[in-house]
């Protein structure tokens, strides 16, 4: 299969090591991976702010750029979910969107498509798992706590394949951290307090690290933790899954 690697804005600009880790892990698993150089933002910030028309061109360009691939894989539950859920609406009446049918978050891809059962690295640390909102409720990376259904967590399943790791989950495991993109700008005080509450629950697990599938959520909590002079660290889940490569 041919994999197109989509690296979202936050990763490209602030956490490039996450993109590198994703590429290394996918190629280590024997996949044919390409990174189209002309890719840009998926359009989520514009559309979420109410400027859908401005996002149409971005969506159309991305659909054309990734047309040749069997799967489009991204280290971001939020961006993958936006493309999957919103692109058909953005491009409705223009042409049938193909990227929305084949884009997946890297966790979703490893767990559901490749069905990975072993990983090469070691990570001898205690980590607290952050289930980001889009991952839970739009991609189904874990079960939402408000539903009466069997519990599952695809992120945890993969992390437990890493040698030496201890995985914890905080109280209220899928409660929002308060980032929410534009929400953190428009409702700064509420966003910050939600972040403080979430970090406190992560720290209460005794974890050294907080991990999750979204650099944006991790960045939000990391900034608050830094201002609080908290020693807890933040790391994207794919960096743990590719540890040692």
C-alpha positions, -999 to +999 in steps of 0.1 A: +000+000+000+011+036-007+010+060+023+007+098+020+021+114+052+001+145+062+019+167+088-004+193+104+006+229+112+013+225+149+036+195+142+053+212+113+060+245+130+064+235+167+069+198+170+087+186+139+101+156+159+066+142+159+065+142+121+100+126+119+089+099+145+058+091+124+078+087+092+104+065+109+078+043+125+058+038+093+089+030+072+102+007+099+070-013+096+078-018+059+055+007+044+059+028+012+056+064+027+058+097+008+056+132+021+041+156-005+060+188-002+032+212-013+009+203+016-005+231+037-029+235+066-060+213+064-083+244+069-096+235+104-088+269+120-107+288+093-137+265+092-140+264+130-139+301+132-168+304+108-149+310+075-158+279+056-154+294+022-118+302+030-112+266+038-127+253+005-096+260-015-073+243+010-096+212+011-096+210-027-058+213-029-054+186-003-078+163-021-058+167-053-024+164-036-032+131-019-052+115-047-025+090-056-023+074-021-041+044-006-041+059+028-034+094+042-019+091+077-015+121+102-001+123+137-031+144+148-065+131+158-080+166+155-068+173+119-076+138+107-111+141+122-116+175+105-107+161+071-127+130+076-159+146+089-159+181+073-143+178+039-174+162+022-194+192+034-168+217+023-165+202-012-202+193-016-213+202-051-177+207-063-165+171-066-166+140-045-140+142-018-116+112-017-092+122+010-120+121+037-124+084+029-088+074+034-073+097+060-066+082+094-048+093+126-016+073+130-030+055+161-061+045+142-040+033+112-016+013+133-044-003+154-071-009+129-054-013+095-019-027+103-031-044+135+003-039+151+011-065+178+047-056+186+069-025+186+107-023+187+114+003+213+116+008+251+101+036+273+107+028+310+085+055+323+050+061+339+027+079+314-007+093+319-029+089+288-047+120+274-078+111+253-084+142+231-120+151+222-118+146+185-101+113+189-127+100+213-159+113+197-151+115+160-125+089+153-134+064+180-098+060+194-114+052+228-148+047+242-167+079+254-175+077+291-210+090+287-221+059+267-230+026+283-208+004+262-177-018+267-146+001+275-118+002+249-088+024+242-067+020+210-040+043+222-035+023+254-035-009+234-005+003+213+013+019+243+012-014+262+033-030+234+062-008+243+087-024+267+090-009+301+061+015+300+035+019+327+002+034+314-021+053+337-054+070+330-066+101+350-099+105+367-125+117+341-103+101+314-120+118+284-128+152+298-116+181+276-083+198+285-097+232+275-077+238+243-104+236+217-086+256+191-104+290+188-121+283+222-087+288+240-085+323+224-121+334+228-126+319+263-091+322+277-100+321+314-123+291+311-098+273+288-069+279+313-089+266+343-099+235+324-063+229+316-053+233+352-079+209+363-069+183+337-032+186+345-039+181+382-057+148+374-028+137+352-003+145+380-024+126+405-017+094+386+019+097+396+030+099+359+063+113+347+048+121+312+014+130+297+009+115+262-018+117+236-025+119+199-028+157+195+002+181+198-022+210+202-038+196+234-003+186+247+010+221+239-019+238+258-013+217+289+025+220+286+022+258+286+001+258+317+023+233+335+054+254+327+038+285+342+029+264+373+065+252+374+053+216+373+079+189+365+055+167+345+065+163+309+045+160+276+052+137+247+032+127+216+022+091+216+040+084+183+073+095+199+068+067+225+057+042+199+088+049+178+112+051+208+146+036+199+143+040+162 
